[in-house]
Amino acid sequence: MGDIIGTIVTLVEAVQSAVSIYKRIDGLPTQMTQLGKRIERLSPFLTRLEAFIKKKPAAASSSLYSGQKQDLQKLLDEIKGHIKKATDLFERYEKGILSRKHDLEFRARWISQLWFSLVENSPEKVQAILDDIEYDRGVLSDYLSLMAVEKPPNHVPPPAALVPKANNADSGPGSKNTTQANKKLSPSPTPAKRPSPSPSPIPRQDFRVLFVDPYHGERTAIAESLLALFRELTLMSKSNTPWRIPTISSAGFFVKSSSDLVPVISSLNYSYPSWKLNMATGGPGVGPKPEALRAVFDNNWANYPFKSVIRSQMSSRPSVGITKDMFEKYDYIFVFTKRDHDNMVKLKEAVTAITKKRQKARVLHLGMYIGGEILYPKLVCGEGTKEEIEQMNRHEWNKKVAEIKTALKGFLRQEMRWQMPELPFELNKQDDGKKLKDAGKNNVKEGKDEKKVGAKAKVKVKDGVKGIGKG
């Protein structure tokens, strides 16, 4: 953590300097004012991290694995570069400097304002810095949660991250396996009617979420199903709560089918040798276990016609691997343990090196929204009658569904400014059901399964993924 604390100290000073310049300039253009406000919002996150590392260096160091530390260091370096660009803009505007390179200065204030519409410092370039700083704040917030950095009293969750608009390609890891809002399940969500919590006047409505498990298993099936159910409940409600995630998908880290990253995954520098698992073939016919889906669907919650459609789609989808373009296509890539998070940020760095482009997807540990790992349940086998075993295992899957549902609600509230909608008392279920079932026939969703880690990884279905390496 030595390099990180050194970077943090200088970065905090740089941010404070930028804010100081911003505050003393009168009559800034709107974009420049937004830029100053975003830097102000970034500052507390950096000071909290600095205080935590200084106060508890051992805890800070042990809270992250090697890939995460490298990723955090890279993030801080990027923030430093963005703050430098912003500071330069403020200084040049304040002093009327047209070009440092040519040592040209403005002769009148109105010319300095006009300068911001010129090509060299166009609104698009200023907006790029705005977006970068907002993205940085979001990822930094993720790391504070991952490291269990305490929140200040009366902490208010930060506004939804304004990740730059994703590629419009419809396919996730294989176009057959992406829930494009299940376009045919529901009409497009209506725009938000309440003001945006961010400087942007119109909140984004096109976020994309990908769930990744080692073997495209039951956790991804549960998470994807629940998020799809939240979507349908939100869209059918009469409230003003918008739904901002039209694309929900999933994949397996160690699955070969549809993946173009198998050689890269095989050659990653894993933090622990045991974290490199055997590759599974995947493909059609490999899906989530029925008992996990029963825990999601065999109950009275969200008991509307769309529920059976989503269940059918989840049951029939093939198991697929991940592709290098997913870091551009998706805004959020969720994993379920810190081990998987470390593997994923290492893969993201490898893809960045291959593509020579910055990858915008935020890699999130879903468990951080409930303060722990989301492991596979410890299932019973071999003791008691079949009915008793099924009942005990159903209880374990129910608990896992409850964990994932709580974590997803935390994510939706914090990042999407979502609230659980109030549903009408009466709905025309027959009409809705017919439309949904007809749509479902044409929209086969992804399949996932965790074929459990091979003998090398020594992971059994009954024991979950606990004990792989040190994760």
FENGIJO-V101272 format. One line per field, one symbol per residue. ss: DSSP state (@ for helix, = for strand, . for the rest). psi: psi as a letter, one per 20 degrees, with the letter a starting at -180 (. if undefined). A space follows every 50 residues. Layout:
ss: ???
psi: ???
This chain:
ss: .@@@@@@@@@@@@@@@@@@@@@@@.....@@@@@@@@@@@@@@@@@@@@@ @@@@@.@@@@@@...@@@@@@@@@@@@@@@@@@@@@@@@@@@@@@.===. ...==...@@@@@@@.......@@@@@@@@@@@@@@@@@@@@@@@@.... ........................@@@==..................... .......======....@@@@@@@@@@@@@@@@@@@..........==== ==..=......@@@@@......@@@....=..=......@@@@@@@@... ....@@@@@@@@@@@@..=.=....@@@@..====..@@@@@@@@@@@@@ @@@@@......====@@@@................@@@@@@@@@@@@@@@ @@@@@@@@@@@@@@@@............@@@@@@@@@@@@@.....=... ..........@@@........
psi: ighghgggghggggghgghggghipqkqqgghghgghhhghhghgghggg hghhhmhghggiiqrghhghggggghhgggghhgggggggghggikogph gjlpqqiqhhhhhhhijrghlrhhhhhhgggghhgggghhhghhghilpq qqqkppqqrppmpqprqjphqcmohikpnmjmhigqrqqqqpiqqqirhp hoqqjkqppppprgklbhghgggggghhggghhghirjrjoqpjnippar rpglphpjqjjghghhjqnqhphiiorqpqgbaqiorqphhghhhghmri plmrhighggggghhjqrpqaqqhihihhqhpoprirhghggghhggghg hghgikqppippoqohiiijkaqnrqqoqqpiprrgggghgghhgghghh ggghggghgggggghilqqoqpqqhpqnhggggggghghhhjmprqqqqo kqqahgilpqhhibjpjocj.
